[in-house]
Amino acid sequence: MSVPHQKASLPKSWMVSESLSGGMKLPFVVGLDDSDTPYDVVDALALAPFTTGEQPWARSARVDRLRPGATLLPSGARVLRAVVEESRDSRLAVGEGWTVRAVRWRGGGGEVTVTAVSEQLARVVIEDVLRSSVAESGADNAVNMGFWYLSSQRGPIRTSRRTATTTWASIRANYASAAVGPLDRLMAVRRDNVVGRLILLHGPAGTGKTTVLRALANEWRSWCQVDCVLDPEALFADPAYLMEVAIGFDDDGDPEGESADARGADGGGTDGGGTDGGIAWAGDADSGDAGSGDADSHGAQAAATDRMGEPPAHRWRLLVIEDCDDLIRGDGRGAAGQQLSRLLNLTDGLVGQGREVLVALTTNEDLLRMHPAVVRPGRCLAQIEVGALPHTEAVSWLGSAEGVRSSMTLAELFALRDGRGLPRPTTTDARHGMYL
């Protein structure tokens, strides 16, 4: 029996393992049809040197804030392909022993992938890219916020953006006195006195509920990471999406020292790694675990342990879900009832057990119209009506009684102050609408 025939009779897994360990190249075949685009071609070409084994080391990073004019290409790059589309542009470039695929998004940010003939070269090239591409940190009141959505092609996606926030002290006077006390107590909550996992802000549109959440992100920045769910109807309709969000994704290594607690947190989640100064790292090709993050992060995690040898606590996460009127209404029947059950399970059921997760809901619904399970004792960390300012307080805020009605929302007061007047009353259901 010939040797080739003997090898063919061995298990396939053995053959692949032996081929790779022996340095043999994998075949690389790409099929294109009229549904493919030039962008797809760049993606395929970027994979070629890694797939064949010519450049077996790969590193990737996502940059949320690019410097103006940044190309995401290292110095000395020779561009082989360039694709410009409405929402993005993509470039394939090469240098001595390395290949780079760089994508820039029109909305800001981008991603870069480097393959190279050695681990050290891959690291040097991507560090060169990031040094020249990452924007400086934003204003002092800006924090990193995550945004979740469900992609039809890629599944649950989380992106991180530097988001401007505000201090509670700077906006406290914009709220009715009946709400200020409860909001003061909410802003003062810290990880060691969390009681209840649900934060419910309810009241008419235009009263400043979203602004409260922006201030909360700022006040809690030392111990709590804020993630906004952009499609709550999809979140509670898809168990896989819900579990991905519940498991979470920790923003590691805050560049401004916002949270010592964040350093050393694990980097699980959809994006495959932690973030570092607006950079989301993907796993190294040699790490053996695509979701484990940058190898350096493990060293940072070890260094972050305190003197007693205990690692720092993970940051809590606050999931923000706005415009959830349909979800928490009192009927709770059919599909809506099932989605409500999943929401409550996320706060204090089995899904939420072991995860330091808070959920903030904003709604225009009146408290009496909400499902009793949402507002039952012990479930809410805070249940606050963010209402309109009564006449006396509205006059004090505006400095004039002209045009002030018996009660005024914050949006209406800003309109009067800026000379834009008040909108004419309509027959639209006042319980629904966007949030200030």
C-alpha positions, 0 to 999 in steps of 0.5 A: 500500500502506497504512502499517499493511499495510507494518508488518504485513509486517515481521519480528515481532522488529522490530515488538516492538522498535519498539513498546517503543522507542515507549513502546507498552503491551503487552497484559496478559491473565490467565486464571484457573481453579479451579486458581488461588489468591488467591496467584496473583492477587496475583502476576498483579496485581503484574506488571500495571504492569510489563507494561503499561509504566506502571512499567517499572523493577523491583527484587527482593530476598530476605531470609533473616532478617527482623526480628520483626514486619517487614512487608516493606512501605515506609512509606506503603504502601496494601495492596490485596490480602492473602493468608494461607496456612499457609506464607506470606503475601503482600501487594500494596501501592501508593504514589505511582508504585510497586507492591510485592509482599511475601511472608513465609515462616513459616519465616523470611525473605521476598522483595519485588519493587518496580516503579516509574515510575523507576529511582531511585524503585524503588531508594529504595523497596526500600532503605526496605523493607530498612532496616526488615526485615533482622534484625541479624547473628547470633552471631559463630560463625554463618555463611551456608550455602547449601541446595540442593534440586530443585523440581518447578516451579522446578528447582534452588533454592538458599536461604541461611541464617545457621547457628550453628556451633562452633569446633573448639577447643570440641568437640575433646575430644569425639572419639577421640584416633585421629581428633583428629590427622587432624581437626586437620589438616583444620581447618588446611587453607587455599586454598593447600594443598588437595590432593584434592577429597573429604572422607570422614567415616565411622563409626557413627551418633552419633559427631559427624560433622555436628558436625565439618562445622559446626566446619569451616564455622566454621574455613574461613569466611574462604576457603570457602563451605558449601553443603548438598545436601538431596536427593543422590539427585536431584542425581546422577540429574539432570545439569541439577541437577548442572551448576547446583550445579557452576557454583555460587552465590557469597555476595557482600559478607559484612556481617561481613567474614568473607571479603574473598575473597568480595567481587567474586565473581561472582553466578551461579546459580539465585537470579540474584544475589549475597547482601548481608547476608542479602539476595539481589538479583535483576537490575534490569529495566534491566540487560539480564541478569537474572542479573547482580545488582545494578548496585552490585555491579559497582562494589563488585567494581571497588573490591575489586581490590587495589593490583596491579589483580588481583581477589580470588580467589573463595571455594572451595565445600564441598558437604556430602552426608550420609547417602550410604551407598547412593551409595558402596557397593562394588557400584556397579552400574546407576543407583547406579554412574552416580550414583557416576560423576557424584559422582567427576566432580564432584570431579576429573573434567571437571565439576569442572575450573575450579571450586574445589569440595570435596565432603564426604561423611558415611556410616555405611558401613565403609571396606571396604564403600566403592567403591574409586574413592571411596578411591583415593589422591589423591582425598581431601583427608581420609579420617577415621574418626570412631569411638566413644571407647574405654573409657578416653577415654569414662570420662575424658570422662564423669568416671565409669565408671558405665554406660560400655561398652568403647566409647561414641559421643558421643551415648551419652555425652551421654545418660549425662551428662544422666541419660537412660540408653542406648537398648535394643539393637535389631536395626536395621542399625547402619550406617544412621541419622541423624547427630549 
